[in-house]
Amino acid sequence: MSHDYNTQRKRMALPEYGRNVQKMIDHIKTIENREERNRAALTVIQIMGNLNPGLRDHIDIKHKLWDHLTIISQFELDVDSPYPPPEKEKLLEKPTRVTYKQGEIKYRHYGRVVQMMIGVACDMDQNQDKDYLIVLIANQMKKSSSAWNRGQISDEIIFKDLIDISDNKLTIPEGAKLLDIKELLGPKKKKNQKQGKYPRKKYQGRH
């Protein structure tokens, strides 16, 4: 009896779909009849959608799933996709390294990562994604400041510091509100109720 060990298995391009989907797509590639191959691909697309519910919030879920189908097949599946396949070269090329200033940072209590994120936001075109990122950074700044200050810093100061770090390149989205500090820090861990519930009895020696 042969064993299917993990070390002997083929590496999966998108492991989140599982090995069964990988095997199904490998099988589809062996189907000679094009119509049958197309029907099988549509069935696998439906299965992939059910296995990856996180894509339901994606604007174009069908396009994303067909891209994933192509990637899992290693760009070897010849089917009639309703979308152009992703470019293999772009997926394989390494992303351009983003350079950041390595010098002194403003407001050290916010950390260098926050300053880097602000730099990224400054380079973005003005759109909803940029506004979302600005509020996300401000919430992170509020969370970081709580570790340095016993008293809570007001949202107005957080916004003022963010604009200053950006050298006035960023503007706070209209009506932007930050989360309450309790929401940012999350619920406190409850102490083990079993510990300390009953006082230990002092050792009493024999009289």
C-alpha positions as CSV (number, residue, x, y, z in Angstrom):
1,M,0.0,0.0,0.0
2,S,1.5,3.4,-1.0
3,H,1.3,6.4,1.3
4,D,0.6,9.9,0.1
5,Y,3.1,11.9,2.3
6,N,3.0,15.7,2.4
7,T,6.6,15.9,1.3
8,Q,5.8,13.9,-1.8
9,R,2.9,16.0,-2.9
10,K,3.0,18.7,-5.6
11,R,3.3,22.2,-4.3
12,M,0.0,24.1,-4.5
13,A,-0.2,27.5,-6.0
14,L,-3.1,28.6,-3.8
15,P,-3.3,26.3,-0.8
16,E,-6.4,28.0,0.6
17,Y,-8.5,26.0,-1.8
18,G,-7.2,22.7,-0.7
19,R,-5.6,19.7,-2.5
20,N,-8.9,18.3,-3.8
21,V,-9.5,21.4,-5.9
22,Q,-5.9,21.1,-7.2
23,K,-6.6,17.5,-8.2
24,M,-9.9,18.4,-9.9
25,I,-8.2,21.1,-12.0
26,D,-5.3,18.7,-12.9
27,H,-8.0,16.3,-14.1
28,I,-9.8,18.9,-16.2
29,K,-6.5,19.5,-18.0
30,T,-6.7,15.9,-19.2
31,I,-10.2,16.2,-20.7
32,E,-9.9,16.2,-24.5
33,N,-13.4,17.4,-25.3
34,R,-13.5,21.2,-25.1
35,E,-17.2,21.5,-24.2
36,E,-16.9,18.9,-21.4
37,R,-13.7,20.7,-20.2
38,N,-15.6,24.0,-20.1
39,R,-18.5,22.5,-18.1
40,A,-16.0,20.9,-15.6
41,A,-14.3,24.3,-15.2
42,L,-17.6,26.0,-14.4
43,T,-18.4,23.4,-11.8
44,V,-15.0,23.9,-10.1
45,I,-15.5,27.7,-10.2
46,Q,-18.7,27.2,-8.1
47,I,-16.8,24.9,-5.7
48,M,-14.0,27.4,-5.3
49,G,-16.5,30.2,-4.6
50,N,-18.1,28.1,-1.8
51,L,-14.6,27.3,-0.3
52,N,-13.5,30.9,-0.3
53,P,-16.3,33.0,1.3
54,G,-13.9,35.8,1.9
55,L,-14.2,36.7,-1.8
56,R,-17.9,37.4,-1.6
57,D,-17.0,41.0,-0.6
58,H,-14.8,41.4,-3.7
59,I,-16.3,43.7,-6.4
60,D,-15.7,41.2,-9.2
61,I,-15.8,37.8,-7.5
62,K,-16.2,35.8,-10.8
63,H,-13.2,37.5,-12.4
64,K,-11.1,36.7,-9.3
65,L,-12.2,33.1,-9.2
66,W,-11.3,32.6,-12.9
67,D,-7.9,34.2,-12.3
68,H,-7.4,31.7,-9.4
69,L,-8.4,28.8,-11.6
70,T,-5.8,29.8,-14.2
71,I,-3.1,30.2,-11.5
72,I,-3.8,26.8,-9.9
73,S,-3.6,25.2,-13.3
74,Q,-0.2,26.8,-13.8
75,F,-1.6,28.6,-16.8
76,E,-2.0,25.3,-18.6
77,L,-5.9,25.0,-18.7
78,D,-7.4,25.7,-22.1
79,V,-11.0,26.7,-21.5
80,D,-13.3,29.5,-22.6
81,S,-13.0,31.9,-19.8
82,P,-15.3,35.0,-19.8
83,Y,-12.3,37.1,-18.7
84,P,-8.8,37.5,-20.1
85,P,-6.3,35.4,-18.1
86,P,-3.9,37.2,-15.7
87,E,-0.4,37.9,-17.0
88,K,2.0,35.2,-15.8
89,E,5.0,37.5,-16.1
90,K,3.5,40.1,-13.7
91,L,2.7,37.5,-11.1
92,L,6.2,36.1,-11.1
93,E,8.1,39.4,-11.1
94,K,9.3,40.7,-7.8
95,P,7.6,43.8,-6.5
96,T,9.5,47.1,-6.8
97,R,11.2,47.8,-3.5
98,V,9.8,51.0,-1.9
99,T,12.5,53.2,-0.4
100,Y,11.9,55.2,2.7
101,K,13.9,57.7,4.6
102,Q,16.0,56.1,7.3
103,G,16.7,59.2,9.3
104,E,15.1,60.5,12.5
105,I,11.3,60.1,12.7
106,K,8.8,62.6,14.1
107,Y,6.8,61.6,17.2
108,R,8.7,58.5,18.1
109,H,5.9,57.2,20.2
110,Y,3.9,56.5,17.1
111,G,6.7,54.4,15.6
112,R,8.5,54.2,12.3
113,V,5.9,51.9,10.7
114,V,3.2,54.6,11.1
115,Q,5.5,57.1,9.4
116,M,6.1,54.7,6.5
117,M,2.4,54.1,6.2
118,I,1.8,57.9,6.0
119,G,4.5,58.0,3.3
120,V,2.6,55.4,1.3
121,A,-0.7,57.4,1.7
122,C,1.0,60.6,0.5
123,D,1.9,58.8,-2.8
124,M,-1.6,57.5,-3.4
125,D,-4.2,59.2,-5.7
126,Q,-7.1,60.8,-4.0
127,N,-9.9,58.2,-3.7
128,Q,-11.9,56.2,-1.1
129,D,-9.0,53.8,-0.6
130,K,-6.7,56.7,0.4
131,D,-9.3,58.1,2.8
132,Y,-9.8,54.6,4.4
133,L,-6.0,54.3,4.8
134,I,-5.7,57.7,6.5
135,V,-8.4,56.8,9.1
136,L,-6.7,53.4,9.6
137,I,-3.4,55.1,10.3
138,A,-5.0,57.5,12.7
139,N,-6.6,54.6,14.6
140,Q,-3.2,52.9,14.8
141,M,-1.6,56.2,16.1
142,K,-4.3,56.4,18.8
143,K,-3.6,52.8,19.8
144,S,0.2,53.4,19.9
145,S,-0.2,56.6,21.9
146,S,-2.1,54.8,24.7
147,A,1.0,52.8,25.4
148,W,3.0,56.0,26.1
149,N,0.4,58.2,27.8
150,R,-1.7,57.3,30.8
151,G,-4.3,59.9,29.8
152,Q,-6.1,59.5,26.5
153,I,-5.0,61.8,23.7
154,S,-7.8,63.5,21.9
155,D,-8.7,62.6,18.3
156,E,-8.0,66.2,17.3
157,I,-4.4,65.9,18.4
158,I,-4.0,62.6,16.6
159,F,-5.3,64.2,13.3
160,K,-3.0,67.2,13.9
161,D,0.0,65.0,14.4
162,L,-0.8,62.9,11.3
163,I,-1.0,66.0,9.1
164,D,2.3,67.3,10.6
165,I,4.1,63.9,9.9
166,S,2.8,64.1,6.3
167,D,4.3,67.6,5.9
168,N,0.7,68.8,5.3
169,K,0.4,66.6,2.2
170,L,-2.6,64.7,3.7
171,T,-6.0,66.0,4.7
172,I,-8.4,64.2,7.1
173,P,-11.5,62.9,5.4
174,E,-14.6,64.9,6.1
175,G,-16.6,63.5,9.0
176,A,-13.8,61.0,9.9
177,K,-14.2,59.5,13.4
178,L,-11.8,57.3,15.3
179,L,-12.7,54.2,17.3
180,D,-12.9,54.3,21.1
181,I,-9.7,53.3,22.8
182,K,-11.5,50.3,24.3
183,E,-12.4,49.0,20.9
184,L,-8.8,49.5,19.7
185,L,-7.2,47.7,22.6
186,G,-9.8,44.9,22.6
187,P,-11.4,43.2,25.7
188,K,-9.2,42.7,28.7
189,K,-8.2,39.1,29.4
190,K,-10.1,37.7,32.3
191,K,-8.1,36.4,35.2
192,N,-8.4,32.7,35.9
193,Q,-11.3,32.6,38.4
194,K,-10.1,29.3,39.7
195,Q,-6.9,30.8,41.0
196,G,-7.4,32.6,44.3
197,K,-11.0,31.6,44.6
198,Y,-10.3,29.7,47.8
199,P,-7.6,30.9,50.2
200,R,-4.9,28.5,50.9
201,K,-5.0,27.0,54.3
202,K,-1.9,27.7,56.4
203,Y,0.1,24.7,57.4
204,Q,-0.8,23.8,60.9
205,G,1.6,21.7,62.8
206,R,0.7,19.2,65.4
207,H,0.5,20.5,68.9
